[in-house]
Amino acid sequence: MNREFRIFHSNSEAETEEIGKKVAKTVKYGTIISLRGNLGTGKTIFTKGFAKGLGIKEIVVSPTFNIVKEYCTGSGNWLYHIDLYRINDAHSALAFGIDEYMSDKNAMTLIEWAERIEEILPPHALDVEIKRITDTEREIKMIPDIFK
């Protein structure tokens, strides 16, 4: 399958946040975003920018120990920030109700470590792969290209 993609380059956390903010202003509610990348590549930084793009004023932190953080946009819509680092597989994710989060049409659902539930991700999910180039530089690849 040939899917178009877009690559962004970030040289700082601030630039990664700006890319997240830009993406938030482009996608529609009901979108599921699969965030992929090694530890410390900037998945939560991207999510912080995404939240700002939705107008969320709360401080966004990694939900590694909580698994899910919910943020209200103020307009009745939601941002669900899910971190599957402590989840082993799709069966475990379904046990805490990830399918309910992913089916909410009034929410944006960002899932860190989404590769752990590959088999239950919908085919229309936006994949965001973040790769460390140097200590500060990141390559952020989006599939499909939502900016074309």
N, CA, C and O of each residue as an XYZ file, in Angstrom:
592
protein
N       0.852     -1.173      0.000
C       0.000      0.000      0.000
C       0.898      1.236      0.000
O       1.806      1.347      0.824
N       0.650      2.142     -0.901
C       1.438      3.364     -1.021
C       0.689      4.508     -0.349
O      -0.314      4.990     -0.876
N       1.166      4.939      0.800
C       0.522      6.041      1.519
C       1.434      7.252      1.467
O       2.635      7.149      1.714
N       0.863      8.386      1.149
C       1.637      9.623      1.128
C       1.969     10.036      2.552
O       1.215      9.758      3.484
N       3.099     10.697      2.706
C       3.514     11.146      4.029
C       4.167     12.509      3.921
O       4.480     12.985      2.829
N       4.366     13.127      5.075
C       5.034     14.422      5.179
C       6.058     14.307      6.281
O       5.787     13.707      7.321
N       7.234     14.874      6.070
C       8.282     14.880      7.095
C       8.558     16.313      7.521
O       8.771     17.197      6.692
N       8.549     16.524      8.835
C       8.929     17.798      9.438
C      10.244     17.590     10.168
O      10.534     16.492     10.642
N      11.030     18.641     10.254
C      12.261     18.610     11.034
C      12.119     19.616     12.166
O      11.707     20.757     11.958
N      12.466     19.174     13.360
C      12.401     20.024     14.541
C      13.791     20.105     15.150
O      14.490     19.097     15.260
N      14.186     21.305     15.545
C      15.488     21.501     16.171
C      15.382     21.828     17.656
O      16.386     22.140     18.297
N      14.163     21.756     18.208
C      13.980     22.073     19.628
C      12.619     21.554     20.089
O      11.756     21.207     19.283
N      12.457     21.513     21.416
C      11.160     21.133     21.965
C      10.085     22.124     21.533
O       8.952     21.733     21.252
N      10.437     23.406     21.480
C       9.472     24.439     21.073
C       8.984     24.194     19.646
O       7.800     24.365     19.356
N       9.889     23.797     18.758
C       9.492     23.512     17.372
C       8.618     22.266     17.304
O       7.670     22.218     16.520
N       8.926     21.256     18.118
C       8.092     20.051     18.150
C       6.687     20.396     18.644
O       5.697     19.889     18.117
N       6.606     21.255     19.653
C       5.297     21.717     20.138
C       4.534     22.436     19.032
O       3.336     22.216     18.856
N       5.220     23.287     18.293
C       4.572     24.038     17.201
C       4.023     23.103     16.135
O       2.948     23.347     15.589
N       4.750     22.037     15.834
C       4.266     21.062     14.852
C       3.001     20.393     15.394
O       2.032     20.218     14.656
N       3.004     20.019     16.675
C       1.809     19.434     17.293
C       0.624     20.380     17.229
O      -0.500     19.966     16.946
N       0.886     21.655     17.494
C      -0.163     22.680     17.453
C      -0.748     22.802     16.044
O      -1.963     22.913     15.876
N       0.116     22.780     15.047
C      -0.307     22.875     13.641
C      -1.169     21.671     13.247
O      -2.169     21.818     12.545
N      -0.775     20.491     13.702
C      -1.549     19.282     13.397
C      -2.935     19.369     14.035
O      -3.932     19.028     13.398
N      -3.005     19.822     15.282
C      -4.293     19.930     15.984
C      -5.269     20.827     15.246
O      -6.476     20.583     15.260
N      -4.759     21.850     14.610
C      -5.631     22.786     13.892
C      -6.044     22.257     12.524
O      -6.844     22.885     11.830
N      -5.506     21.113     12.135
C      -5.774     20.550     10.813
C      -6.712     19.356     10.853
O      -7.524     19.176      9.945
N      -6.612     18.534     11.898
C      -7.422     17.314     11.958
C      -8.782     17.582     12.593
O      -8.978     18.587     13.278
N      -9.709     16.671     12.355
C     -11.078     16.802     12.862
C     -11.274     15.941     14.110
O     -10.549     14.971     14.331
N     -12.258     16.311     14.913
C     -12.589     15.482     16.072
C     -13.009     14.099     15.597
O     -13.624     13.941     14.543
N     -12.664     13.111     16.398
C     -12.859     11.717     16.015
C     -11.578     11.097     15.499
O     -11.521      9.892     15.256
N     -10.536     11.925     15.329
C      -9.259     11.443     14.813
C      -8.476     10.702     15.898
O      -8.434     11.113     17.057
N      -7.868      9.614     15.485
C      -6.964      8.853     16.353
C      -5.557      9.064     15.823
O      -5.290      8.868     14.638
N      -4.662      9.464     16.712
C      -3.280      9.715     16.319
C      -2.389      8.721     17.037
O      -2.339      8.662     18.266
N      -1.696      7.951     16.238
C      -0.772      6.943     16.726
C       0.609      7.576     16.831
O       1.223      7.899     15.814
N       1.106      7.756     18.063
C       2.420      8.363     18.282
C       3.454      7.263     18.496
O       3.325      6.425     19.388
N       4.480      7.290     17.653
C       5.509      6.252     17.711
C       6.880      6.888     17.846
O       7.145      7.948     17.279
N       7.737      6.240     18.592
C       9.100      6.722     18.777
C       9.672      6.171     20.067
O       8.931      5.807     20.979
N      10.986      6.112     20.140
C      11.656      5.607     21.331
C      11.426      6.531     22.521
O      10.901      7.634     22.370
N      11.824      6.072     23.702
C      11.757      6.901     24.905
C      12.505      8.202     24.683
O      13.615      8.205     24.150
N      11.899      9.303     25.091
C      12.574     10.592     25.032
C      12.648     11.253     23.678
O      13.401     12.212     23.503
N      11.884     10.766     22.709
C      11.951     11.385     21.385
C      11.057     12.611     21.254
O      11.265     13.429     20.358
N      10.061     12.754     22.133
C       9.224     13.949     22.086
C       7.748     13.707     21.865
O       7.034     14.617     21.445
N       7.269     12.499     22.139
C       5.844     12.210     21.952
C       4.972     13.088     22.855
O       3.955     13.621     22.412
N       5.372     13.234     24.107
C       4.593     14.069     25.021
C       4.758     15.546     24.672
O       3.807     16.314     24.822
N       5.916     15.958     24.218
C       6.129     17.351     23.783
C       5.200     17.662     22.609
O       4.563     18.716     22.584
N       5.120     16.754     21.643
C       4.199     16.899     20.517
C       2.768     17.048     21.038
O       2.018     17.902     20.566
N       2.393     16.214     22.014
C       1.042     16.244     22.578
C       0.773     17.564     23.288
O      -0.343     18.079     23.215
N       1.771     18.124     23.974
C       1.608     19.432     24.627
C       1.230     20.489     23.598
O       0.320     21.288     23.822
N       1.929     20.489     22.475
C       1.604     21.436     21.409
C       0.233     21.175     20.822
O      -0.512     22.111     20.531
N      -0.102     19.910     20.646
C      -1.403     19.526     20.124
C      -2.504     20.080     21.023
O      -3.483     20.651     20.543
N      -2.333     19.905     22.330
C      -3.323     20.409     23.291
C      -3.461     21.925     23.183
O      -4.574     22.451     23.218
N      -2.347     22.621     23.054
C      -2.403     24.081     22.892
C      -3.162     24.452     21.626
O      -3.911     25.428     21.609
N      -2.967     23.674     20.567
C      -3.674     23.914     19.315
C      -5.177     23.753     19.447
O      -5.935     24.349     18.681
N      -5.620     22.949     20.418
C      -7.049     22.764     20.683
C      -7.581     23.784     21.685
O      -8.776     23.805     21.981
N      -6.690     24.631     22.208
C      -7.105     25.646     23.168
C      -7.097     25.174     24.608
O      -7.647     25.850     25.477
N      -6.491     24.036     24.882
C      -6.430     23.502     26.246
C      -5.392     24.283     27.034
O      -4.252     24.435     26.595
N      -5.789     24.774     28.190
C      -4.905     25.588     29.035
C      -4.183     24.765     30.091
O      -3.160     25.201     30.619
N      -4.703     23.576     30.408
C      -4.083     22.724     31.425
C      -2.680     22.317     31.000
O      -2.367     22.264     29.811
N      -1.840     22.032     31.993
C      -0.499     21.527     31.712
C      -0.616     20.058     31.337
O      -1.191     19.267     32.085
N      -0.079     19.696     30.197
C      -0.127     18.317     29.719
C       1.123     17.592     30.205
O       2.246     18.048     29.991
N       0.908     16.466     30.856
C       2.018     15.639     31.337
C       1.836     14.215     30.819
O       0.741     13.822     30.417
N       2.900     13.471     30.835
C       2.845     12.091     30.365
C       1.941     11.252     31.256
O       2.057     11.306     32.480
N       1.040     10.477     30.657
C       0.160      9.630     31.462
C       0.720      8.223     31.680
O      -0.050      7.273     31.824
N       2.046      8.074     31.705
C       2.658      6.756     31.817
C       2.095      5.946     32.989
O       1.804      4.760     32.832
N       1.940      6.565     34.148
C       1.469      5.822     35.316
C      -0.048      5.779     35.410
O      -0.597      4.864     36.025
N      -0.737      6.744     34.817
C      -2.200      6.778     34.830
C      -2.786      6.047     33.621
O      -3.944      5.632     33.659
N      -2.034      5.890     32.586
C      -2.391      5.326     31.285
C      -3.189      6.322     30.451
O      -2.887      6.503     29.271
N      -4.199      6.975     31.028
C      -5.024      7.921     30.272
C      -5.149      9.237     31.034
O      -5.369      9.249     32.245
N      -5.008     10.336     30.311
C      -5.321     11.669     30.842
C      -6.380     12.247     29.905
O      -6.269     12.141     28.684
N      -7.397     12.852     30.489
C      -8.478     13.455     29.719
C      -8.444     14.963     29.920
O      -8.347     15.448     31.048
N      -8.524     15.699     28.813
C      -8.511     17.163     28.855
C      -9.723     17.675     28.093
O      -9.951     17.286     26.947
N     -10.499     18.543     28.724
C     -11.657     19.154     28.074
C     -11.189     20.378     27.290
O     -10.408     21.183     27.799
N     -11.657     20.517     26.071
C     -11.265     21.645     25.232
C     -12.012     22.916     25.587
O     -11.642     23.999     25.133
N     -13.059     22.800     26.395
C     -13.858     23.966     26.739
C     -15.056     24.130     25.831
O     -15.952     24.922     26.125
N     -15.086     23.399     24.737
C     -16.213     23.483     23.809
C     -17.015     22.182     23.806
O     -17.775     21.910     22.877
N     -16.833     21.384     24.858
C     -17.561     20.125     24.942
C     -16.851     18.958     24.281
O     -17.353     17.834     24.296
N     -15.692     19.216     23.705
C     -14.898     18.164     23.083
C     -13.746     17.787     24.010
O     -13.484     18.469     25.001
N     -13.063     16.695     23.676
C     -12.037     16.153     24.553
C     -10.748     15.827     23.812
O     -10.737     15.586     22.605
N      -9.680     15.830     24.570
C      -8.405     15.268     24.131
C      -8.107     14.129     25.088
O      -8.015     14.332     26.298
N      -7.955     12.927     24.542
C      -7.545     11.779     25.337
C      -6.084     11.505     25.010
O      -5.731     11.251     23.859
N      -5.245     11.558     26.029
C      -3.817     11.290     25.874
C      -3.552      9.949     26.556
O      -3.635      9.830     27.778
N      -3.236      8.957     25.752
C      -3.075      7.589     26.247
C      -1.614      7.172     26.074
O      -1.015      7.401     25.023
N      -1.055      6.563     27.104
C       0.322      6.082     27.060
C       0.306      4.582     27.338
O      -0.042      4.144     28.434
N       0.687      3.807     26.333
C       0.629      2.347     26.449
C       1.963      1.723     26.849
O       2.152      0.517     26.690
N       2.881      2.523     27.362
C       4.198      2.005     27.730
C       4.083      0.831     28.717
O       4.868     -0.114     28.640
N       3.136      0.883     29.619
C       2.973     -0.166     30.634
C       1.947     -1.230     30.214
O       1.625     -2.126     30.993
N       1.447     -1.128     29.003
C       0.471     -2.092     28.491
C       1.198     -3.033     27.528
O       1.975     -2.586     26.685
N       0.945     -4.326     27.657
C       1.679     -5.307     26.849
C       1.109     -5.544     25.461
O       1.857     -5.796     24.516
N      -0.227     -5.463     25.329
C      -0.830     -5.854     24.059
C      -2.247     -5.300     23.943
O      -2.750     -4.634     24.848
N      -2.874     -5.593     22.807
C      -4.227     -5.100     22.541
C      -5.235     -5.646     23.549
O      -6.158     -4.935     23.946
N      -5.068     -6.890     23.963
C      -5.992     -7.479     24.947
C      -5.991     -6.665     26.239
O      -7.052     -6.385     26.798
N      -4.810     -6.288     26.714
C      -4.697     -5.481     27.936
C      -5.300     -4.095     27.741
O      -5.929     -3.553     28.649
N      -5.106     -3.523     26.553
C      -5.666     -2.196     26.266
C      -7.187     -2.253     26.208
O      -7.863     -1.346     26.693
N      -7.719     -3.299     25.625
C      -9.175     -3.459     25.571
C      -9.756     -3.650     26.975
O     -10.888     -3.245     27.241
N      -8.991     -4.258     27.861
C      -9.461     -4.478     29.235
C      -9.701     -3.163     29.970
O     -10.582     -3.101     30.828
N      -8.934     -2.095     29.653
C      -9.197     -0.813     30.316
C     -10.108      0.083     29.485
O     -10.386      1.213     29.887
N     -10.576     -0.392     28.345
C     -11.575      0.339     27.575
C     -11.035      1.255     26.496
O     -11.672      2.259     26.180
N      -9.881      0.946     25.919
C      -9.319      1.819     24.889
C     -10.259      1.967     23.694
O     -10.267      3.007     23.035
N     -11.041      0.944     23.415
C     -11.965      1.011     22.283
C     -13.001      2.118     22.472
O     -13.437      2.730     21.497
N     -13.399      2.380     23.718
C     -14.345      3.465     23.983
C     -13.711      4.825     23.709
O     -14.354      5.714     23.152
N     -12.459      4.982     24.098
C     -11.755      6.239     23.808
C     -11.612      6.430     22.301
O     -11.837      7.524     21.784
N     -11.236      5.365     21.601
C     -10.994      5.475     20.162
C     -12.274      5.691     19.357
O     -12.209      6.150     18.217
N     -13.422      5.373     19.920
C     -14.677      5.530     19.174
C     -15.402      6.837     19.473
O     -16.474      7.081     18.919
N     -14.843      7.680     20.334
C     -15.487      8.940     20.703
C     -15.308      9.967     19.580
O     -14.197     10.436     19.332
N     -16.385     10.303     18.919
C     -16.343     11.248     17.782
C     -16.204     12.699     18.231
O     -15.988     13.586     17.406
N     -16.327     12.944     19.536
C     -16.163     14.292     20.073
C     -14.806     14.468     20.741
O     -14.628     15.337     21.594
N     -13.851     13.632     20.342
C     -12.531     13.671     20.970
C     -11.428     13.452     19.948
O     -11.631     12.865     18.885
N     -10.266     13.941     20.309
C      -9.023     13.590     19.630
C      -8.355     12.589     20.554
O      -8.283     12.822     21.761
N      -7.871     11.492     20.024
C      -7.226     10.468     20.835
C      -5.790     10.301     20.371
O      -5.541      9.833     19.260
N      -4.838     10.686     21.225
C      -3.417     10.523     20.935
C      -2.909      9.344     21.744
O      -3.070      9.305     22.964
N      -2.296      8.381     21.065
C      -1.865      7.150     21.716
C      -0.359      6.984     21.570
O       0.145      6.734     20.475
N       0.359      7.127     22.692
C       1.793      6.858     22.691
C       2.013      5.348     22.779
O       1.266      4.646     23.460
N       3.037      4.854     22.091
C       3.371      3.433     22.017
C       2.246      2.650     21.336
O       1.941      1.520     21.716
N       1.642      3.264     20.334
C       0.495      2.668     19.633
C       0.848      1.367     18.919
O      -0.036      0.561     18.631
N       2.127      1.156     18.634
C       2.525     -0.084     17.955
C       2.179     -1.320     18.788
O       2.141     -2.429     18.254
N       1.927     -1.144     20.087
C       1.577     -2.276     20.951
C       0.154     -2.771     20.707
O      -0.207     -3.870     21.128
N      -0.651     -1.955     20.024
C      -2.039     -2.346     19.742
C      -2.330     -2.248     18.244
O      -3.458     -1.975     17.833
N      -1.314     -2.472     17.454
C      -1.415     -2.332     15.992
C      -2.664     -2.994     15.421
O      -3.329     -2.427     14.553
N      -2.983     -4.194     15.907
C      -4.084     -4.966     15.319
C      -5.458     -4.375     15.576
O      -6.416     -4.754     14.903
N      -5.589     -3.450     16.535
C      -6.912     -2.852     16.780
C      -6.978     -1.375     16.390
O      -8.016     -0.735     16.552
N      -5.870     -0.837     15.878
C      -5.908      0.552     15.402
C      -6.711      0.613     14.107
O      -6.549     -0.247     13.241
N      -7.562      1.604     13.966
C      -8.314      1.714     12.712
C      -7.384      2.109     11.560
O      -6.380      2.786     11.780
N      -7.708      1.696     10.355
C      -6.842      2.006      9.205
C      -6.745      3.507      8.907
O      -5.810      3.944      8.236
N      -7.694      4.289      9.397
C      -7.680      5.735      9.133
C      -6.900      6.525     10.187
O      -6.883      7.755     10.144
N      -6.257      5.837     11.128
C      -5.488      6.552     12.165
C      -4.336      7.326     11.515
O      -3.756      6.882     10.524
N      -4.024      8.471     12.079
C      -2.889      9.279     11.631
C      -1.659      8.789     12.379
O      -1.609      8.854     13.608
N      -0.671      8.300     11.647
C       0.574      7.836     12.264
C       1.561      8.988     12.333
O       1.839      9.640     11.326
N       2.092      9.238     13.530
C       3.126     10.251     13.735
C       4.334      9.526     14.320
O       4.313      9.075     15.466
N       5.382      9.426     13.513
C       6.605      8.741     13.935
C       7.660      9.800     14.233
O       7.983     10.624     13.377
N       8.197      9.774     15.459
C       9.203     10.757     15.859
C      10.532     10.027     16.050
O      10.634      9.071     16.819
N      11.532     10.501     15.335
C      12.846      9.873     15.371
C      13.888     10.880     15.854
O      13.935     12.016     15.382
N      14.720     10.451     16.799
C      15.812     11.290     17.305
C      16.945     11.295     16.265
O      17.429     10.243     15.847
N      17.353     12.506     15.860
C      18.485     12.658     14.956
C      19.729     13.034     15.769
O      20.788     12.427     15.612
N      19.589     14.034     16.634
C      20.630     14.433     17.586
C      19.941     14.682     18.926
O      18.751     14.402     19.068
N      20.673     15.202     19.907
C      20.059     15.490     21.210
C      18.867     16.430     21.100
O      17.918     16.317     21.876
N      18.904     17.358     20.146
C      17.819     18.331     20.020
C      17.020     18.186     18.725
O      15.878     18.642     18.665
N      17.577     17.575     17.707
C      16.907     17.493     16.400
C      16.048     16.235     16.297
O      16.462     15.145     16.693
N      14.840     16.414     15.752
C      13.908     15.309     15.540
C      13.378     15.338     14.109
O      13.248     16.397     13.494
N      13.080     14.151     13.601
C      12.380     14.007     12.333
C      10.988     13.498     12.691
O      10.845     12.490     13.383
N       9.971     14.198     12.217
C       8.586     13.843     12.525
C       7.881     13.516     11.215
O       7.673     14.383     10.365
N       7.522     12.258     11.075
C       6.901     11.766      9.849
C       5.425     11.501     10.098
O       5.064     10.802     11.044
N       4.565     12.066      9.238
C       3.128     11.877      9.353
C       2.605     11.099      8.158
O       2.865     11.444      7.005
N       1.863     10.042      8.460
C       1.250      9.221      7.420
C      -0.236      9.114      7.744
O      -0.565      8.625      8.826
N      -1.137      9.529      6.895
C      -0.918     10.182      5.608
C      -0.579     11.666      5.760
O      -0.627     12.230      6.854
N      -0.240     12.266      4.640
C       0.070     13.698      4.615
C      -1.248     14.472      4.712
O      -2.004     14.552      3.744
N      -1.509     15.033      5.878
C      -2.768     15.757      6.100
C      -2.688     17.200      5.619
O      -3.684     17.922      5.669
N      -1.526     17.627      5.155
C      -1.339     19.021      4.749
C      -1.324     19.207      3.227
O      -1.099     20.318      2.747
N      -1.556     18.159      2.483
C      -1.495     18.299      1.014
C      -2.717     18.996      0.472
O      -2.830     19.195     -0.737
